[in-house]
Amino acid sequence: MTEITPAKGKLGVLLVGLGAVSTTFIGGVLAVRKGLAQPIGSLTQMGTVRLGQRTEARSPLIKDFVPLTDLNDLVFGGWDIFEDNCYEAACTAGVLEPDLLEKLRDELSQIRPWPAVFDRQYVKRLDGPNVKIGKTKRDLADQVRADIQKFKTAHNLDRIVMVWCGSTEIFMTPGKAHESLKAFEQAMDANDPAIASSMIYAYAGLKEGLPYANASPNLSLDTPALLELAAQTGSSVIGKDLKTGQTLLKTIVAPGLKARLLGVSGWFSTNILGNRDGEVLDDPDSFKTKEESKKSVLDYILQPELYPALYDKLCHVVRINYYPPRGDNKEGWDNIDLFGWLGYPMQLKINFLCRDSILAAPIILDTVLFLDLAKRAGLTGIQEWLSFYFKSPMHAPGLYPEHDLFIQLMKLKNTLRHLRGEELITHLGRDYYD
């Protein structure tokens, strides 16, 4: 059994970006704390974990099995380029119902964003007045660190977890500035354009030793430089890009098709959405970042190199269309061209009308609580067992990322079993019959 420091005291939750996702998450937690709603979609709050053999009938709630922070001990803060407090931002987002928001108004109104690190070079379709000014990117990182320290002191916090919930930045690939921590810090001092805003936040959080999650498809902390920093400060990290709507369905449906060895010749995906995320993704450079995150899923699940007769000619197309009337109500269409026995063609069509922020909020909650658990358990660096929550999960060099939702869930629950000294579940089941 792994020794885990108890979850005593208050846990600060710092969010970069207090828009639709963050306010839906915060508002949801407050609503659950007040007994106004159920935490539906949250594995940490409603999920169970089987222990031992099926005949033992031991399936405790996860939150009773591992020492997670109680929801009443969460304290929220964060940054945004707009000055609206969380109540005002939630009203603008239009996700939570007005009657619920009124019941949460006092608490949400008290959460005001600090000025954000922002540069339109990386997010071209947004602009706002609540922005930090600094001589260098290192200076901006130091300002973020000061915010973290003030937040901890002001609320007498024992621990803090930090999550990037900001917009999708332009597509970037690792370069010389990202090869080592030394090169990264030199690049910050030189205001190198290779250092995007999300990287500044990641650097600041890791310098403070905070667990850090990247909820966007941005390059952010997925570089040798920042992983080196995470190792130095003993920080637990995970990303990238929350697995919410269409990609969630792909990681459910594709493993089933592969399990039955059904061929796939084409998978066409298109989305319409009208929230701020959709507006940002209307820029081709930001869309490229999202596209790379979404398109890699099928290749890794279907493994065309192992099943060339079934998947090596797969045509995978992804479209995202900004359509303001929908707001946070996203609609995803998938047309899947299949073939089965003797090559006979079939089709599968899926129409998913979903709420992006509603799907994202419980993921944020679980990620925060599990990263805090990882930190207290001494698990540093990439937490691959949390891949369950991400479209493009971080992984060790030389490994391919695991995208199959069911394998990911098994990995997550087996990690929890391992931490508590319980037998790992293999589902072999021969002992029931031998």
Buried (B, 14 or more C-beta within 10 A) or exposed (E): EEEBEEBEEBBBBBBBBBBBBBBBBBBBBBBBBEEBBEBEBBBBBBBBBBBEEEEEEBEEBBBEBBBBBEBEBBBBBBBBBBEBBBBBBBBBBBBBEEEBBEBBBEBBEEBBBBBBBBBEEBBBBBEBEBBBEBEBBBBBBBBBBEBBEEBBEEBEBBBBBBBBBBBBBBBBEEEEBBBBBEBBBBBBBBBBEBBBBBBBBBBBBBBBBBBBBBBBBBBBBBBBBBBBBBBEBBBBBBBBBBBBBBBBBBBEBBBEBBEEEBBBBBBBBBBBBBBBBBBBBBBEBBBBBBBBBBBBBBBBBBBBEEBEEBBEEBEBEBEBBBBEEBBBBBBBBBBBBBBEEEEEEEEBEBEBEBBBBBBBBBBBBBBBBBBBBBBBBEBBBBBBBBBBBBBBBBBEEEEEBBBBBEBBBBBBBBBBBBBBEBEEBEEEEEEEEE
